Amino acid sequence: MHVGGLRTARYAYLMTKKSKRGAFILRIEDTDQERFVESVIEVIYQMLREAGILWDEGPDIGGPVGYYIQSERMGIFKEYALQLVEKGSRLFLFL
């Protein structure tokens, strides 16, 4: 995790906690498999905890709005993309 990612997480966390009804949900971005390093997930957890950012839901604790690993959501993305194609929407796919 770099400082920009930590800053973004901090802003999102503070906004969520300010709303009193929100939940801070941690999702792990792993869709770029060439750059993804599995061992870094524990480092991300540690850095967030040390910064005082505690998530309400995430890969390690679960919750009602999972999937918390982006690659596990690909089926959902595909389903909605196909619905858009069926409706005649224009899609821009970057492969």
N, C-alpha and C positions, 0 to 999 in steps of 0.2 A: 504494500500500500504506500502510495506517495502522499506528500503533504496536501496536494490538491484534493485527493480522494477523502482524506481525513477531514479537511475543511468542509467539503460538501456534506459528508456524513454528519458533522457537527451542526451545520445549519439545518439540515432536515430533522435531526433529533430535537433541536431546540424548538423548531416550529411545531413539531408533533406534540411535544410536551406542553407547549404553551396552549394548544387547543384543548387540552384536558380530556378530549374524547378520542384523540387519534392514537394510533399504534405505530411504533417505529418497527418496520419490517426490513430485515436484512436479507437481501438476495445476493447470490454470488454469480458474477458474470463469468461464464466459462465457454462462451460460444466461439471464441477464437482459440481453437484447440492447439494451434501451433505455438501460441504464447502462454497458454494456461499451464500453471504449475500447481498441482494438487496440494503440495506441502505448504503453500502460502496461505491457505485458508486458516490454519491455526494461527499464523502470524497476524492476519487480519483481525481475528477474534481478540487476540491479546492486545493489539494496538488500540482497538476500539474500547476495550475494557479499561485500559490504562488512561484513556482520554475521558473516561466517565460516560461513555456512550454505551448504554445497555439496551438491547433490542428486546421487543415484546414477542416477536416471532422470528424464526430463522431456521437454517438447516440443522442446527444443533438442538433446537428446542421444539420445533414444529409449531403448529397452530392452525387456525381455520382457513387461511388464505394461501396455503402452499400451492405450488412447488416453489422452493427457495433457491434452487439451482437453475439458472437460465436455460441450460440445454434441456432440462426436463420439461420446459414449457413449449418446446418446438411444435409439438402436436397441436397445442392451442393456437399458436401463431398460424400454422398451416390451415387449420379449420377456418379461421376468420379471413385469411387471405383468399381461400377458395370461395367464401361467401361474397367477397368483394368482386371477384372475377365474374361470378354468376350474375351479379347485379350490373355488370358492365363498367365497373369502376376501373380506372387506370391505375396500375401498380407499377412502381419502379423498383425493380429488384437489383440489388448490388451483390454480385457473386464474386 
